[in-house]
Amino acid sequence: MEKNNKRISGVWELLTSMKFGMMLLFIIAVLSVLGTVIPQEYQLQYYEASYSKFSFELIKAFSLHKVFTSWWFITLIVILCINLLLCSIRRIGSIFDKIFKKPDLYKEFSKIKSWEEVNVENSDITIVFKTLNFKNVIETDISIDAETSLDISEEANSQADLVRDEISDSKSIVGRLYFSDKGKIGHIGSWLTHLGILIIAIFFTFGKIKGFDEYVFGVPGDTLDVDNTDLSIYIEDFEVKFREDFSVEQYISDVVVLKNGEIEDAGKISVNHPMRTNNVNIYQNSTGWALDAILYKNEEEYAKQLVYEGDLFVEDNQKIAIQFTRFYPDFDHDSEGMTSKTPLPNHPVMIYALFYDGYRVDMNLAHMGTPIEYEEYKFVFEEPQRYTMFQVAHDPGKTGAFIGGSILTLGIFLAMFVNPKKLFIFIDNEDKIKIYGKSHKSNVVYQEEILAALEKAGREEE
Amino acid sequence: MDLIQIESTLFYIALVLYLISTVLYFVFFVNKNENSGYYGNKVLKVAFVLHTLALISRSIGANRLPLSNQYEFATSFAWAIALFYVISERKLKFRALGTFVVPIIFLIIGYAAMQNKDVRPLMPALQSYWLLIHVIIAIFSYGAFAISAGISIMYLSKDKFANDEFVKKHIPSSDKLDVLSYRFVAIGFLLLTLVIITGAIWAEFAWGRYWNWDPKETWALITWIIYAIYLHLRVSRGWRGKRTAIFSIIGFACVLFTYVGVNTWLPGFHSYK
């Protein structure tokens, strides 16, 4: 039983420790490298063909082809989230105390071990605090229990048992303490940073689980139903704007969004300018070419279809099929091979592969309108037109993730650039002035600042 | 002569001057020759001014800020390091830093010189204010990390120098170097966080996903984690000195890989291919 308790408490300690969180982050960073050097999200056959047998087995066994959605990666993220949550809960009390609780000056005074005696006048004390940008200086007598007979001026570094009573016998007063602190809000920086990471991780995961990504494509005049929604997109127009050098300036789709047949929204969608409507975002994703294909059988029109680049046009109980493999809008053939001189359909040529009874029987180029014949069949392709593809995305975690990102940034700013500092100046009964400064981050720099402030005070005195 | 040709001329003059400055700083440090340090600093400042003019010429000539391809990012990155260095030397007044930082500037601008300098119009995905914000913050973030790495190299090699007057005059105490390195990491880290966030916002607009585990994104995250661990160990665990200096150099190696390595070897949205 005791052994079990110890084990549970050990696990608890581990899960709530920042050290463990750091270890997890490090492991996540190292394992993420795998996801950048091994191509992700391909079919397993690709890895089988590209890697040695042993590597392929490793990839398959540990899902290294989808590192970021693998069970072990998600498990690590979940453990990290638990760690961040528990760590944040554990630390919040002490952080709030540091920020909002009135400092226990007697306790803090008793802990100071390295007073620095300085050669300044009593009147310089205010200047020192002011120079170091401290406001609200607390001034108080420090007294000790007379029975302890402790001489603070001589043994300031001892752990004095101080009486926490300002109204004390004048004999027990050992000196006067001036104290101020600043930048206490900086204490919450690392906590906010952890909270920000936690929020991002939670909302990112939530978005992945509850959200969706759909891709639809078509040519002007088409109405495209979007899966997972009751929306459809009517494409009014699609334009690719070219510059003089034929580089693409923008892809612009003019669309109407319909919900159950009723118009919900309308407008232009282009790259970097998605349409945000009905809890979905519609993005201009890509484009390609489509051709009107007509199949003749025994010289009679048998079937007609719009065929997209890469698609197969299969007919007559799969007896005949043609694949529209590639399209050259402005075909040219030079020493470097087949190319397109411009992206405009000035001299359109397609590459096709023809199948008959399941076997490839021909592969060639074809100009628009030129018949491609085999046995009793004849294909004619014409009217090249660009199609437009949309990504329709719904991510309910996005806003939360950006709030997390903002909290993270604020946390880092506070943690890095708001440095909690304390300054104690003590005048003992022999009028010796001692100083002690404590910075949450760099005492080296703070000591220099204190020295500079003391020098300034000395100069002003002169 | 058009503005892009002027930019090219200014760029190469700046490149040569950075090289001369590197040599002068080296002579200054190795031979303890004050004059070399003085002239190294002057040459660096001239190089920086010409470099700035080169970037302005390109911006006007290309009608956009030079932040959109490998060459433009590299030259802007080198410029940001030079800017941080000029400010640091003026403020901190320790010239020996140049011996460790100016070679980094030269290496980065040398890398830029090897890239294609053609001014190409922007593809649609790159036509975004978020891209500008994202990349501008990135050059300053990387610049701060470069200075931190330079200081850390100086920290690690400080023990090897005789503790003579020259060293006392030109190299701060180890504690101060340690703090300075930390401060630049802190600046770089905050900016890197903003780089990742603005990149995510841009990605959401352009590609419909704010995080896609693209190699560039993932390596930026890895770099962020490395520096986060550095800062955590420093602030919470009290790590100081040699260990944090090594961490800072490892962090900068990650920065360089995120920039050069990912774009060169790992395919993704940022490969510009």
Chai-1 contact restraints between the chains, C-beta under 6 A:
chainA,res_idxA,chainB,res_idxB,connection_type,confidence,min_distance_angstrom,max_distance_angstrom,comment,restraint_id
A,M22,B,I229,contact,1.0,0.0,6.0,A-B,restraint_1
A,M22,B,H232,contact,1.0,0.0,6.0,A-B,restraint_2
A,L25,B,I225,contact,1.0,0.0,6.0,A-B,restraint_3
A,F26,B,I229,contact,1.0,0.0,6.0,A-B,restraint_4
A,A29,B,I222,contact,1.0,0.0,6.0,A-B,restraint_5
A,A29,B,I225,contact,1.0,0.0,6.0,A-B,restraint_6
A,S32,B,T218,contact,1.0,0.0,6.0,A-B,restraint_7
A,S32,B,I222,contact,1.0,0.0,6.0,A-B,restraint_8
A,T36,B,P215,contact,1.0,0.0,6.0,A-B,restraint_9
A,T36,B,T218,contact,1.0,0.0,6.0,A-B,restraint_10
A,T36,B,L266,contact,1.0,0.0,6.0,A-B,restraint_11
A,F68,B,W213,contact,1.0,0.0,6.0,A-B,restraint_12
A,R243,B,P121,contact,1.0,0.0,6.0,A-B,restraint_13
A,S247,B,P121,contact,1.0,0.0,6.0,A-B,restraint_14
A,Q250,B,P124,contact,1.0,0.0,6.0,A-B,restraint_15
A,V271,B,P124,contact,1.0,0.0,6.0,A-B,restraint_16
A,V271,B,A125,contact,1.0,0.0,6.0,A-B,restraint_17
A,N272,B,S128,contact,1.0,0.0,6.0,A-B,restraint_18
A,N272,B,F205,contact,1.0,0.0,6.0,A-B,restraint_19
A,N272,B,A206,contact,1.0,0.0,6.0,A-B,restraint_20
A,Y283,B,G208,contact,1.0,0.0,6.0,A-B,restraint_21
A,Q391,B,G208,contact,1.0,0.0,6.0,A-B,restraint_22
A,A393,B,G208,contact,1.0,0.0,6.0,A-B,restraint_23
A,G405,B,I197,contact,1.0,0.0,6.0,A-B,restraint_24
A,T409,B,T193,contact,1.0,0.0,6.0,A-B,restraint_25
A,I412,B,L190,contact,1.0,0.0,6.0,A-B,restraint_26
A,I412,B,T193,contact,1.0,0.0,6.0,A-B,restraint_27
A,F413,B,L190,contact,1.0,0.0,6.0,A-B,restraint_28
A,M416,B,A186,contact,1.0,0.0,6.0,A-B,restraint_29
A,M416,B,L190,contact,1.0,0.0,6.0,A-B,restraint_30
A,S442,B,V179,contact,1.0,0.0,6.0,A-B,restraint_31
A,V444,B,D175,contact,1.0,0.0,6.0,A-B,restraint_32
A,V444,B,V179,contact,1.0,0.0,6.0,A-B,restraint_33
A,V445,B,V179,contact,1.0,0.0,6.0,A-B,restraint_34
